[in-house]
Amino acid sequence: MVSKVVILTNQTDEDIAGKMLLALSTVKTHVSVLYSKWHVKNRAEAIKKGSMLGYLDYASVVNEGF
């Protein structure tokens, strides 16, 4: 399973799939399910929501240049 923390990075779906040795469609499915559960439309909104839920430090993501 693709971790919420991995999805909430500034990596592309292709990068995540390659690093985790998963099919791109698997990553896209997990991303889509997460967006639906959190009622967000894109990765930027997901990062903010993930920060609010305590999954990551929003400031650290912003400082990485997202």
Short mmCIF file of the C-alpha atoms (twelve columns), coordinates in Angstrom:
data_MODEL
# 
_entry.id   MODEL 
# 
loop_
_atom_site.group_PDB 
_atom_site.id 
_atom_site.type_symbol 
_atom_site.label_atom_id 
_atom_site.label_alt_id 
_atom_site.label_comp_id 
_atom_site.label_asym_id 
_atom_site.label_seq_id 
_atom_site.Cartn_x 
_atom_site.Cartn_y 
_atom_site.Cartn_z 
_atom_site.pdbx_PDB_model_num 
ATOM 1  C CA . MET A 1  0.000   0.000  0.000   1 
ATOM 2  C CA . VAL A 2  1.199   3.484  -0.794  1 
ATOM 3  C CA . SER A 3  1.780   5.398  2.418   1 
ATOM 4  C CA . LYS A 4  -0.026  8.688  3.015   1 
ATOM 5  C CA . VAL A 5  3.335   10.224 3.829   1 
ATOM 6  C CA . VAL A 6  4.759   9.160  0.462   1 
ATOM 7  C CA . ILE A 7  1.781   10.626 -1.390  1 
ATOM 8  C CA . LEU A 8  2.169   13.864 0.550   1 
ATOM 9  C CA . THR A 9  5.566   14.651 -0.932  1 
ATOM 10 C CA . ASN A 10 6.509   16.683 -3.964  1 
ATOM 11 C CA . GLN A 11 7.271   13.512 -5.948  1 
ATOM 12 C CA . THR A 12 5.325   12.647 -9.077  1 
ATOM 13 C CA . ASP A 13 3.187   9.523  -9.248  1 
ATOM 14 C CA . GLU A 14 5.782   8.100  -11.643 1 
ATOM 15 C CA . ASP A 15 8.597   8.732  -9.130  1 
ATOM 16 C CA . ILE A 16 6.635   7.077  -6.324  1 
ATOM 17 C CA . ALA A 17 5.795   4.047  -8.493  1 
ATOM 18 C CA . GLY A 18 9.421   3.617  -9.519  1 
ATOM 19 C CA . LYS A 19 10.822  3.934  -6.000  1 
ATOM 20 C CA . MET A 20 8.235   1.587  -4.489  1 
ATOM 21 C CA . LEU A 21 8.319   -0.883 -7.411  1 
ATOM 22 C CA . LEU A 22 4.585   -0.493 -8.032  1 
ATOM 23 C CA . ALA A 23 2.562   -0.061 -11.169 1 
ATOM 24 C CA . LEU A 24 1.737   3.551  -11.942 1 
ATOM 25 C CA . SER A 25 -1.964  2.639  -11.939 1 
ATOM 26 C CA . THR A 26 -1.628  1.357  -8.357  1 
ATOM 27 C CA . VAL A 27 -0.174  4.658  -7.179  1 
ATOM 28 C CA . LYS A 28 -2.826  6.640  -9.039  1 
ATOM 29 C CA . THR A 29 -5.566  4.528  -7.453  1 
ATOM 30 C CA . HIS A 30 -4.202  5.098  -3.937  1 
ATOM 31 C CA . VAL A 31 -3.831  8.828  -4.577  1 
ATOM 32 C CA . SER A 32 -7.397  9.015  -5.880  1 
ATOM 33 C CA . VAL A 33 -8.766  7.153  -2.841  1 
ATOM 34 C CA . LEU A 34 -6.881  9.459  -0.471  1 
ATOM 35 C CA . TYR A 35 -8.174  12.567 -2.257  1 
ATOM 36 C CA . SER A 36 -11.709 11.233 -2.038  1 
ATOM 37 C CA . LYS A 37 -11.479 10.369 1.661   1 
ATOM 38 C CA . TRP A 38 -9.991  13.742 2.528   1 
ATOM 39 C CA . HIS A 39 -12.277 15.708 0.161   1 
ATOM 40 C CA . VAL A 40 -9.366  17.382 -1.638  1 
ATOM 41 C CA . LYS A 41 -8.809  18.000 -5.350  1 
ATOM 42 C CA . ASN A 42 -5.034  17.984 -5.742  1 
ATOM 43 C CA . ARG A 43 -1.727  17.194 -4.080  1 
ATOM 44 C CA . ALA A 44 -1.292  20.725 -2.703  1 
ATOM 45 C CA . GLU A 45 -4.628  20.480 -0.884  1 
ATOM 46 C CA . ALA A 46 -3.719  16.964 0.290   1 
ATOM 47 C CA . ILE A 47 -0.443  18.238 1.742   1 
ATOM 48 C CA . LYS A 48 -2.283  20.931 3.693   1 
ATOM 49 C CA . LYS A 49 -4.872  18.426 4.913   1 
ATOM 50 C CA . GLY A 50 -2.176  15.893 5.818   1 
ATOM 51 C CA . SER A 51 -0.435  18.557 7.844   1 
ATOM 52 C CA . MET A 52 -3.672  19.424 9.641   1 
ATOM 53 C CA . LEU A 53 -4.177  15.734 10.459  1 
ATOM 54 C CA . GLY A 54 -0.621  15.392 11.770  1 
ATOM 55 C CA . TYR A 55 0.802   13.193 9.011   1 
ATOM 56 C CA . LEU A 56 3.581   15.641 8.145   1 
ATOM 57 C CA . ASP A 57 5.059   19.011 8.934   1 
ATOM 58 C CA . TYR A 58 3.704   21.451 6.339   1 
ATOM 59 C CA . ALA A 59 6.587   23.890 6.888   1 
ATOM 60 C CA . SER A 60 9.141   21.221 5.965   1 
ATOM 61 C CA . VAL A 61 7.304   20.469 2.707   1 
ATOM 62 C CA . VAL A 62 7.076   24.154 1.813   1 
ATOM 63 C CA . ASN A 63 10.781  24.599 2.506   1 
ATOM 64 C CA . GLU A 64 11.570  21.730 0.108   1 
ATOM 65 C CA . GLY A 65 10.121  23.811 -2.690  1 
ATOM 66 C CA . PHE A 66 6.744   22.232 -3.300  1 
# 
